Amino acid sequence: MMAMISKIESLQQESASDLVVTRRGGKVSTIQEYVLPGEGMSGDTCGLKTGGIWFCKGCGYVIEKRRECGSAECPSCRRLWLTKQTNIVKEKMEWATDYLGNPRHFSINPSDDWWEMPEREMRAKVFRQVGSRKGGPRWLGGEYDGQWIGLKGGFATFHPFRWYRLDNGERVRWRWNAENPDAKFNLMKDRAEYLENMSSWPIWREIPPVEAIPTVRYYSPHYHVVAWGAMPKVTLLMEHKGIGYVNHDGTDSRGRGEIGGTVWYALSHCGIEPSDDIEEVVYTDARTGLERLGRRRSRKQAYWWFGIMGNACVSVEKYRMKEVKLCPECGGEMEYQTIDPFYEGDGVHIMVTKRHYKFKPNALATLEDWMI
């Protein structure tokens, strides 16, 4: 146990060193610049009440309208960003299940020799080795001749950190981690399930703790992937390329109802490069005609699509439409009430973005080959 703690402390010291790497666009930054969603800078007015509420005419449920920037690193807008991006990813993946079947959830660990690389370079090396091809790479030695092996495509996100317990040095899952803003809610749910099924609780299943677990983070880069395909044997990947992975589904797969929860989990503690290049801009308020001072920040990529699900293979058409806002509690219609004299809505509808996906011709040919 002490040897394991010593190893983890060593990794943590290395992650806190003055290691400098070059990012895209020639920007120079350090590895520890990565933050988790909600750990960055908040917008000037984020979280402030606007004086408006959504009121359910059926059950009386109330949603207070607050100002928001929608940024991943904003503490006030973290949950909004998570909800929005999870729904976008879920919608696209559920569409693809009609063609590809159900995906699987993998976590992929790059070789230790690649840890000091810029993330983009490390990503390219990892996904070049685990991408789908007939027969697989030559270093597999012909074990998969005539078969498609590797990941065909899907959703992926970068995770720069892992956590260990302060008391015994064991690794801690994110769900019960004290750094997780949702840990308290998760524990209430998990403890209730445990107490209800205590007599039949499986011996292999971990018992939820009473409180969130205090932890320390250390740099340990890995990727969470929800994708289609079959990975080669992990022993072969480790032997030839130093890449390890965990198939979280075994011989099963993620059903349509499980995709949303998996994506939320992956995004909730993914690595975000902070938007440090923020500039102050003067803009004209479209409603009042008055000039205001605002702050504009760059957006960093928190996740990406690859393979058959990438932009080269899938096209998307977006359109805006009105929808009635429904109550999350009872499903009834909600009504907007506000003291804002410049509000121009009808008090019932909200504008939503709809997306229509389709495979491009080059992807359809690849799909037919895969299905053979």
C-alpha positions as a Markdown table, in Angstrom:
| # | Residue | x | y | z |
|---|---|---|---|---|
| 1 | Met | 0.0 | 0.0 | 0.0 |
| 2 | Met | 2.8 | 2.5 | 0.9 |
| 3 | Ala | 4.5 | 1.7 | -2.4 |
| 4 | Met | 1.3 | 2.6 | -4.3 |
| 5 | Ile | 0.9 | 5.8 | -2.4 |
| 6 | Ser | 4.6 | 6.7 | -3.1 |
| 7 | Lys | 4.1 | 6.1 | -6.8 |
| 8 | Ile | 0.9 | 8.3 | -6.9 |
| 9 | Glu | 2.7 | 11.1 | -5.0 |
| 10 | Ser | 5.5 | 10.9 | -7.5 |
| 11 | Leu | 3.1 | 11.2 | -10.4 |
| 12 | Gln | 1.4 | 14.2 | -8.7 |
| 13 | Gln | 4.8 | 15.9 | -8.2 |
| 14 | Glu | 5.6 | 15.3 | -11.9 |
| 15 | Ser | 2.2 | 16.8 | -12.9 |
| 16 | Ala | 2.9 | 19.9 | -10.9 |
| 17 | Ser | 6.3 | 20.5 | -12.4 |
| 18 | Asp | 7.1 | 23.4 | -14.8 |
| 19 | Leu | 6.5 | 21.2 | -17.9 |
| 20 | Val | 5.8 | 23.4 | -20.9 |
| 21 | Val | 4.1 | 22.1 | -24.0 |
| 22 | Thr | 3.1 | 23.7 | -27.3 |
| 23 | Arg | -0.6 | 23.8 | -28.0 |
| 24 | Arg | -2.4 | 24.3 | -31.3 |
| 25 | Gly | -1.8 | 27.6 | -33.0 |
| 26 | Gly | 1.6 | 27.9 | -31.5 |
| 27 | Lys | 0.3 | 28.8 | -28.1 |
| 28 | Val | 2.5 | 27.8 | -25.2 |
| 29 | Ser | 0.9 | 26.5 | -22.0 |
| 30 | Thr | 1.5 | 24.1 | -19.2 |
| 31 | Ile | -0.2 | 20.8 | -18.6 |
| 32 | Gln | -1.8 | 21.9 | -15.3 |
| 33 | Glu | -3.7 | 24.7 | -17.1 |
| 34 | Tyr | -6.5 | 22.1 | -17.7 |
| 35 | Val | -9.6 | 22.6 | -15.5 |
| 36 | Leu | -12.8 | 20.7 | -15.1 |
| 37 | Pro | -16.2 | 22.1 | -16.1 |
| 38 | Gly | -17.1 | 24.8 | -13.7 |
| 39 | Glu | -13.6 | 25.5 | -12.4 |
| 40 | Gly | -12.8 | 28.5 | -14.6 |
| 41 | Met | -13.9 | 32.2 | -14.7 |
| 42 | Ser | -17.5 | 33.1 | -14.3 |
| 43 | Gly | -19.3 | 35.6 | -16.5 |
| 44 | Asp | -19.9 | 39.1 | -15.1 |
| 45 | Thr | -23.6 | 38.6 | -14.8 |
| 46 | Cys | -23.9 | 34.8 | -14.7 |
| 47 | Gly | -26.4 | 33.6 | -12.0 |
| 48 | Leu | -28.1 | 37.0 | -11.6 |
| 49 | Lys | -31.9 | 36.9 | -11.6 |
| 50 | Thr | -33.6 | 38.6 | -14.5 |
| 51 | Gly | -36.9 | 39.1 | -12.7 |
| 52 | Gly | -38.7 | 36.5 | -14.8 |
| 53 | Ile | -40.0 | 33.0 | -13.9 |
| 54 | Trp | -41.5 | 30.0 | -15.7 |
| 55 | Phe | -44.6 | 28.9 | -13.8 |
| 56 | Cys | -46.4 | 25.6 | -14.3 |
| 57 | Lys | -50.2 | 26.1 | -14.4 |
| 58 | Gly | -50.7 | 22.5 | -13.4 |
| 59 | Cys | -48.6 | 21.8 | -10.3 |
| 60 | Gly | -47.2 | 25.2 | -9.5 |
| 61 | Tyr | -43.5 | 24.3 | -10.2 |
| 62 | Val | -41.4 | 27.4 | -10.6 |
| 63 | Ile | -38.1 | 27.9 | -12.6 |
| 64 | Glu | -36.3 | 31.3 | -12.0 |
| 65 | Lys | -34.8 | 32.7 | -15.1 |
| 66 | Arg | -31.1 | 33.7 | -14.6 |
| 67 | Arg | -28.5 | 35.2 | -16.8 |
| 68 | Glu | -26.0 | 32.8 | -18.3 |
| 69 | Cys | -23.0 | 32.7 | -20.6 |
| 70 | Gly | -23.3 | 28.9 | -21.3 |
| 71 | Ser | -19.5 | 28.4 | -21.0 |
| 72 | Ala | -18.1 | 25.1 | -19.9 |
| 73 | Glu | -15.7 | 26.5 | -17.3 |
| 74 | Cys | -18.2 | 29.0 | -15.8 |
| 75 | Pro | -19.2 | 27.8 | -12.3 |
| 76 | Ser | -22.7 | 29.2 | -12.6 |
| 77 | Cys | -23.3 | 27.8 | -16.1 |
| 78 | Arg | -21.7 | 24.3 | -15.6 |
| 79 | Arg | -24.9 | 22.4 | -15.3 |
| 80 | Leu | -26.5 | 24.3 | -18.2 |
| 81 | Trp | -23.5 | 23.5 | -20.5 |
| 82 | Leu | -23.5 | 19.8 | -19.4 |
| 83 | Thr | -27.2 | 19.4 | -20.1 |
| 84 | Lys | -27.0 | 21.1 | -23.5 |
| 85 | Gln | -24.0 | 19.2 | -24.7 |
| 86 | Thr | -25.2 | 15.9 | -23.4 |
| 87 | Asn | -28.4 | 16.3 | -25.3 |
| 88 | Ile | -26.6 | 17.2 | -28.5 |
| 89 | Val | -24.3 | 14.1 | -28.3 |
| 90 | Lys | -27.1 | 11.8 | -27.2 |
| 91 | Glu | -29.3 | 12.9 | -30.1 |
| 92 | Lys | -26.6 | 12.2 | -32.7 |
| 93 | Met | -25.6 | 8.8 | -31.2 |
| 94 | Glu | -29.2 | 7.6 | -30.9 |
| 95 | Trp | -29.7 | 8.5 | -34.5 |
| 96 | Ala | -26.6 | 6.4 | -35.4 |
| 97 | Thr | -27.8 | 3.3 | -33.5 |
| 98 | Asp | -30.3 | 2.7 | -36.2 |
| 99 | Tyr | -27.4 | 2.1 | -38.6 |
| 100 | Leu | -24.6 | 0.8 | -36.4 |
| 101 | Gly | -26.3 | -0.8 | -33.4 |
| 102 | Asn | -25.5 | 0.0 | -29.8 |
| 103 | Pro | -22.1 | 1.5 | -29.0 |
| 104 | Arg | -19.7 | 0.6 | -26.2 |
| 105 | His | -18.0 | 2.7 | -23.5 |
| 106 | Phe | -14.1 | 2.5 | -23.4 |
| 107 | Ser | -11.5 | 4.4 | -21.4 |
| 108 | Ile | -8.1 | 4.4 | -23.2 |
| 109 | Asn | -4.8 | 5.0 | -21.5 |
| 110 | Pro | -2.0 | 6.4 | -23.6 |
| 111 | Ser | 1.5 | 5.1 | -23.3 |
| 112 | Asp | 3.5 | 6.7 | -20.4 |
| 113 | Asp | 6.1 | 7.8 | -23.0 |
| 114 | Trp | 3.5 | 10.1 | -24.6 |
| 115 | Trp | 2.4 | 12.0 | -21.4 |
| 116 | Glu | 4.6 | 15.0 | -22.1 |
| 117 | Met | 3.3 | 15.5 | -25.6 |
| 118 | Pro | 0.8 | 18.2 | -26.5 |
| 119 | Glu | -2.6 | 16.7 | -26.1 |
| 120 | Arg | -3.5 | 17.0 | -29.8 |
| 121 | Glu | -0.3 | 15.0 | -30.8 |
| 122 | Met | -1.0 | 12.4 | -28.1 |
| 123 | Arg | -4.6 | 12.1 | -29.3 |
| 124 | Ala | -3.4 | 11.5 | -32.9 |
| 125 | Lys | -1.0 | 8.7 | -31.9 |
| 126 | Val | -3.6 | 7.0 | -29.8 |
| 127 | Phe | -6.5 | 7.0 | -32.3 |
| 128 | Arg | -4.2 | 6.1 | -35.2 |
| 129 | Gln | -3.5 | 2.8 | -33.4 |
| 130 | Val | -7.1 | 2.0 | -32.2 |
| 131 | Gly | -8.9 | 3.1 | -35.4 |
| 132 | Ser | -10.8 | 0.5 | -37.4 |
| 133 | Arg | -9.1 | -1.2 | -40.3 |
| 134 | Lys | -9.4 | -4.6 | -42.0 |
| 135 | Gly | -6.9 | -7.0 | -40.5 |
| 136 | Gly | -5.7 | -4.3 | -38.1 |
| 137 | Pro | -2.2 | -2.8 | -38.0 |
| 138 | Arg | 0.7 | -4.9 | -39.2 |
| 139 | Trp | 2.1 | -5.2 | -35.6 |
| 140 | Leu | -0.9 | -7.4 | -34.8 |
| 141 | Gly | 0.8 | -10.1 | -36.8 |
| 142 | Gly | -2.1 | -11.2 | -38.9 |
| 143 | Glu | -4.3 | -12.4 | -35.9 |
| 144 | Tyr | -7.3 | -10.5 | -37.3 |
| 145 | Asp | -6.8 | -11.1 | -41.0 |
| 146 | Gly | -10.1 | -10.6 | -42.9 |
| 147 | Gln | -11.8 | -8.9 | -39.9 |
| 148 | Trp | -12.6 | -5.3 | -39.1 |
| 149 | Ile | -10.8 | -4.5 | -35.9 |
| 150 | Gly | -10.6 | -1.3 | -34.0 |
| 151 | Leu | -13.0 | 1.6 | -33.3 |
| 152 | Lys | -15.2 | 2.6 | -36.3 |
| 153 | Gly | -16.1 | 5.9 | -34.8 |
| 154 | Gly | -17.9 | 7.7 | -32.1 |
| 155 | Phe | -17.6 | 10.4 | -29.4 |
| 156 | Ala | -14.5 | 11.0 | -27.4 |
| 157 | Thr | -13.3 | 13.4 | -24.6 |
| 158 | Phe | -9.9 | 14.0 | -22.9 |
| 159 | His | -9.5 | 13.5 | -19.1 |
| 160 | Pro | -6.3 | 14.9 | -17.7 |
| 161 | Phe | -6.7 | 13.8 | -14.1 |
| 162 | Arg | -7.4 | 10.9 | -11.8 |
| 163 | Trp | -7.9 | 11.1 | -8.0 |
| 164 | Tyr | -6.7 | 9.1 | -5.0 |
| 165 | Arg | -8.0 | 9.1 | -1.4 |
| 166 | Leu | -6.2 | 11.1 | 1.3 |
| 167 | Asp | -6.4 | 8.3 | 3.9 |
| 168 | Asn | -5.2 | 5.2 | 2.1 |
| 169 | Gly | -4.0 | 6.2 | -1.4 |
| 170 | Glu | -6.6 | 4.2 | -3.3 |
| 171 | Arg | -8.1 | 5.5 | -6.5 |
| 172 | Val | -11.5 | 7.1 | -6.2 |
| 173 | Arg | -14.3 | 7.1 | -8.7 |
| 174 | Trp | -15.6 | 10.5 | -9.8 |
| 175 | Arg | -19.2 | 9.7 | -8.8 |
| 176 | Trp | -18.4 | 9.9 | -5.0 |
| 177 | Asn | -15.4 | 12.3 | -5.3 |
| 178 | Ala | -15.6 | 15.4 | -3.0 |
| 179 | Glu | -14.5 | 17.5 | -6.0 |
| 180 | Asn | -17.6 | 16.5 | -7.9 |
| 181 | Pro | -20.3 | 19.2 | -7.5 |
| 182 | Asp | -22.9 | 16.4 | -7.9 |
| 183 | Ala | -21.4 | 14.0 | -5.3 |
| 184 | Lys | -23.9 | 14.8 | -2.6 |
| 185 | Phe | -26.9 | 14.1 | -4.9 |
| 186 | Asn | -25.3 | 10.9 | -6.2 |
| 187 | Leu | -24.6 | 9.6 | -2.7 |
| 188 | Met | -28.2 | 10.3 | -1.6 |
| 189 | Lys | -29.5 | 8.2 | -4.5 |
| 190 | Asp | -26.9 | 5.4 | -4.1 |
| 191 | Arg | -27.3 | 5.2 | -0.4 |
| 192 | Ala | -31.0 | 4.9 | -0.7 |
| 193 | Glu | -30.6 | 2.1 | -3.2 |
| 194 | Tyr | -28.1 | 0.3 | -1.0 |
| 195 | Leu | -30.3 | 0.5 | 2.2 |
| 196 | Glu | -33.3 | -0.8 | 0.3 |
| 197 | Asn | -31.4 | -3.8 | -1.1 |
| 198 | Met | -28.8 | -4.3 | 1.7 |
| 199 | Ser | -29.6 | -8.0 | 2.2 |
| 200 | Ser | -29.2 | -8.9 | -1.5 |
| 201 | Trp | -26.3 | -6.4 | -2.3 |
| 202 | Pro | -23.8 | -8.2 | -4.6 |
| 203 | Ile | -20.5 | -8.9 | -2.9 |
| 204 | Trp | -18.6 | -7.5 | -5.9 |
| 205 | Arg | -20.4 | -4.2 | -5.8 |
| 206 | Glu | -18.9 | -1.3 | -3.8 |
| 207 | Ile | -20.9 | 0.0 | -0.9 |
| 208 | Pro | -21.6 | 3.7 | -1.2 |
| 209 | Pro | -19.9 | 5.8 | 1.5 |
| 210 | Val | -21.9 | 8.0 | 3.8 |
| 211 | Glu | -20.1 | 11.2 | 2.7 |
| 212 | Ala | -18.2 | 12.3 | -0.3 |
| 213 | Ile | -14.6 | 11.2 | -0.3 |
| 214 | Pro | -11.8 | 13.8 | 0.2 |
| 215 | Thr | -9.2 | 13.4 | -2.6 |
| 216 | Val | -6.1 | 14.7 | -4.3 |
| 217 | Arg | -5.9 | 14.9 | -8.1 |
| 218 | Tyr | -2.8 | 13.9 | -10.2 |
| 219 | Tyr | -2.0 | 14.2 | -13.9 |
| 220 | Ser | -2.9 | 10.9 | -15.5 |
| 221 | Pro | -4.2 | 11.5 | -19.1 |
| 222 | His | -6.7 | 9.2 | -20.6 |
| 223 | Tyr | -9.7 | 9.3 | -23.0 |
| 224 | His | -13.3 | 8.3 | -22.5 |
| 225 | Val | -14.9 | 7.0 | -25.7 |
| 226 | Val | -18.4 | 5.9 | -26.6 |
| 227 | Ala | -18.0 | 4.3 | -29.9 |
| 228 | Trp | -18.7 | 1.4 | -32.2 |
| 229 | Gly | -16.2 | -1.4 | -33.1 |
| 230 | Ala | -14.2 | -4.1 | -31.4 |
| 231 | Met | -10.8 | -3.4 | -29.9 |
| 232 | Pro | -7.8 | -5.8 | -30.3 |
| 233 | Lys | -6.6 | -7.7 | -27.3 |
| 234 | Val | -5.4 | -5.4 | -24.6 |
| 235 | Thr | -2.3 | -7.5 | -24.1 |
| 236 | Leu | -1.2 | -6.9 | -27.7 |
| 237 | Leu | -1.8 | -3.2 | -27.5 |
| 238 | Met | 0.2 | -3.0 | -24.3 |
| 239 | Glu | 3.0 | -5.1 | -25.6 |
| 240 | His | 3.5 | -3.3 | -28.9 |
| 241 | Lys | 2.3 | 0.3 | -28.3 |
| 242 | Gly | 2.0 | 0.7 | -24.5 |
| 243 | Ile | -1.7 | 1.6 | -24.8 |
| 244 | Gly | -4.1 | 0.2 | -22.3 |
| 245 | Tyr | -7.9 | 0.3 | -22.3 |
| 246 | Val | -10.9 | -0.8 | -20.2 |
| 247 | Asn | -14.1 | -2.0 | -21.9 |
| 248 | His | -16.8 | -0.9 | -19.4 |
| 249 | Asp | -19.5 | -3.0 | -21.1 |
| 250 | Gly | -17.7 | -6.3 | -21.5 |
| 251 | Thr | -19.6 | -8.3 | -24.1 |
| 252 | Asp | -22.7 | -6.0 | -23.8 |
| 253 | Ser | -23.3 | -2.6 | -25.2 |
| 254 | Arg | -24.8 | 0.7 | -24.3 |
| 255 | Gly | -28.5 | 0.8 | -25.1 |
| 256 | Arg | -30.3 | 3.9 | -26.2 |
| 257 | Gly | -31.5 | 4.6 | -22.7 |
| 258 | Glu | -27.9 | 4.5 | -21.3 |
| 259 | Ile | -26.2 | 6.7 | -23.7 |
| 260 | Gly | -27.2 | 10.0 | -22.1 |
| 261 | Gly | -26.0 | 9.0 | -18.6 |
| 262 | Thr | -22.7 | 7.8 | -20.0 |
| 263 | Val | -22.1 | 11.0 | -22.0 |
| 264 | Trp | -23.0 | 13.2 | -18.9 |
| 265 | Tyr | -20.5 | 11.2 | -16.8 |
| 266 | Ala | -17.7 | 11.6 | -19.4 |
| 267 | Leu | -18.3 | 15.4 | -19.9 |
| 268 | Ser | -18.8 | 16.1 | -16.2 |
| 269 | His | -15.0 | 15.8 | -15.4 |
| 270 | Cys | -13.4 | 16.2 | -18.9 |
| 271 | Gly | -10.4 | 18.5 | -19.4 |
| 272 | Ile | -11.1 | 22.1 | -20.4 |
| 273 | Glu | -8.4 | 24.5 | -21.5 |
| 274 | Pro | -9.3 | 27.7 | -19.8 |
| 275 | Ser | -10.4 | 30.6 | -22.0 |
| 276 | Asp | -7.6 | 32.9 | -20.9 |
| 277 | Asp | -7.7 | 35.1 | -24.0 |
| 278 | Ile | -10.7 | 37.2 | -22.9 |
| 279 | Glu | -11.2 | 40.7 | -24.3 |
| 280 | Glu | -13.5 | 43.5 | -23.2 |
| 281 | Val | -15.8 | 44.7 | -26.0 |
| 282 | Val | -18.4 | 47.5 | -26.3 |
| 283 | Tyr | -21.6 | 46.4 | -27.9 |
| 284 | Thr | -25.1 | 47.9 | -28.5 |
| 285 | Asp | -28.0 | 46.2 | -26.7 |
| 286 | Ala | -30.5 | 45.2 | -29.4 |
| 287 | Arg | -33.4 | 45.8 | -27.1 |
| 288 | Thr | -32.6 | 49.1 | -25.5 |
| 289 | Gly | -30.2 | 50.6 | -28.1 |
| 290 | Leu | -27.8 | 51.5 | -25.3 |
| 291 | Glu | -24.0 | 50.8 | -25.4 |
| 292 | Arg | -22.8 | 48.2 | -22.9 |
| 293 | Leu | -19.4 | 46.8 | -21.9 |
| 294 | Gly | -19.1 | 43.0 | -22.3 |
| 295 | Arg | -16.5 | 40.3 | -22.2 |
| 296 | Arg | -15.9 | 37.9 | -25.1 |
| 297 | Arg | -14.1 | 34.7 | -24.5 |
| 298 | Ser | -12.7 | 32.0 | -26.9 |
| 299 | Arg | -14.3 | 28.6 | -26.9 |
| 300 | Lys | -12.2 | 25.5 | -26.3 |
| 301 | Gln | -13.1 | 22.0 | -27.6 |
| 302 | Ala | -14.2 | 19.7 | -24.8 |
| 303 | Tyr | -15.1 | 16.7 | -27.0 |
| 304 | Trp | -14.9 | 15.6 | -30.6 |
| 305 | Trp | -16.3 | 13.1 | -33.1 |
| 306 | Phe | -14.0 | 10.7 | -35.0 |
| 307 | Gly | -14.2 | 8.0 | -37.6 |
| 308 | Ile | -17.6 | 7.2 | -39.1 |
| 309 | Met | -19.2 | 9.9 | -36.8 |
| 310 | Gly | -16.8 | 12.7 | -37.8 |
| 311 | Asn | -17.7 | 15.7 | -39.9 |
| 312 | Ala | -16.1 | 14.1 | -43.0 |
| 313 | Cys | -18.7 | 11.3 | -42.8 |
| 314 | Val | -21.8 | 12.9 | -41.3 |
| 315 | Ser | -23.6 | 16.1 | -42.3 |
| 316 | Val | -26.0 | 18.0 | -40.1 |
| 317 | Glu | -28.8 | 20.5 | -40.9 |
| 318 | Lys | -29.9 | 22.9 | -38.2 |
| 319 | Tyr | -33.1 | 24.7 | -37.9 |
| 320 | Arg | -34.9 | 26.8 | -35.2 |
| 321 | Met | -38.5 | 26.3 | -34.2 |
| 322 | Lys | -40.9 | 27.2 | -31.4 |
| 323 | Glu | -41.9 | 24.7 | -28.8 |
| 324 | Val | -44.1 | 24.9 | -25.8 |
| 325 | Lys | -42.0 | 24.8 | -22.6 |
| 326 | Leu | -43.1 | 21.8 | -20.5 |
| 327 | Cys | -42.8 | 21.4 | -16.7 |
| 328 | Pro | -40.0 | 18.9 | -15.7 |
| 329 | Glu | -42.2 | 17.8 | -12.8 |
| 330 | Cys | -45.6 | 17.0 | -14.2 |
| 331 | Gly | -45.2 | 17.6 | -18.0 |
| 332 | Gly | -47.7 | 20.3 | -18.1 |
| 333 | Glu | -47.5 | 23.6 | -20.0 |
| 334 | Met | -45.5 | 26.4 | -18.4 |
| 335 | Glu | -46.1 | 30.2 | -18.6 |
| 336 | Tyr | -43.4 | 32.9 | -18.5 |
| 337 | Gln | -44.0 | 35.8 | -16.2 |
| 338 | Thr | -41.7 | 38.8 | -16.1 |
| 339 | Ile | -41.4 | 42.4 | -15.1 |
| 340 | Asp | -39.0 | 43.1 | -18.0 |
| 341 | Pro | -40.6 | 45.7 | -20.3 |
| 342 | Phe | -38.5 | 44.6 | -23.3 |
| 343 | Tyr | -39.6 | 41.0 | -23.3 |
| 344 | Glu | -40.9 | 40.1 | -26.7 |
| 345 | Gly | -42.0 | 36.5 | -26.4 |
| 346 | Asp | -45.5 | 35.2 | -26.1 |
| 347 | Gly | -45.0 | 33.8 | -22.6 |
| 348 | Val | -45.6 | 30.2 | -23.7 |
| 349 | His | -43.1 | 29.1 | -26.4 |
| 350 | Ile | -39.3 | 28.9 | -26.4 |
| 351 | Met | -37.0 | 28.7 | -29.4 |
| 352 | Val | -35.2 | 25.4 | -29.8 |
| 353 | Thr | -32.6 | 24.1 | -32.2 |
| 354 | Lys | -33.4 | 20.9 | -34.1 |
| 355 | Arg | -30.8 | 18.8 | -36.0 |
| 356 | His | -31.2 | 16.4 | -38.9 |
| 357 | Tyr | -28.2 | 14.1 | -39.5 |
| 358 | Lys | -27.3 | 12.0 | -42.5 |
| 359 | Phe | -24.3 | 10.0 | -43.7 |
| 360 | Lys | -22.4 | 11.4 | -46.6 |
| 361 | Pro | -22.0 | 9.2 | -49.7 |
| 362 | Asn | -18.4 | 8.3 | -48.9 |
| 363 | Ala | -19.5 | 7.0 | -45.4 |
| 364 | Leu | -22.3 | 4.9 | -46.9 |
| 365 | Ala | -19.8 | 2.9 | -48.9 |
| 366 | Thr | -17.7 | 2.2 | -45.8 |
| 367 | Leu | -20.8 | 1.2 | -43.9 |
| 368 | Glu | -21.8 | -1.4 | -46.5 |
| 369 | Asp | -18.3 | -2.9 | -46.3 |
| 370 | Trp | -18.5 | -3.1 | -42.5 |
| 371 | Met | -21.9 | -4.8 | -42.6 |
| 372 | Ile | -20.6 | -7.6 | -44.8 |
